[in-house]
Amino acid sequence: MFVCMCYGITDSQIEEAVRDGGIGNMRELKSKLGVGSQCGSCVQMAQQIIDTTIVDESLFKDVG
Ligand code: FES
């Protein structure tokens, strides 16, 4: 699913950037993938994906 139409960024690319790229917020995501730096309409959804991925990751770490 595309989150950012302007840059053609999908939700899984954002998840990957958070999980493997150490991205923790919108500002970092913006500078890494460009997400949100054009029209800005994807910012809210991108932020949500960052948040959910971080939560998932910390739950996973607790178990491990
Ligand atoms: S859809 Fe992401 S900046 Fe336009």
Residues whose N, C-alpha, C, O or C-beta is under 5 A from the ligand:
A	BS01	FES	V3 C4 M5 C6 V35 G36 S37 Q38 C39 G40 S41 C42
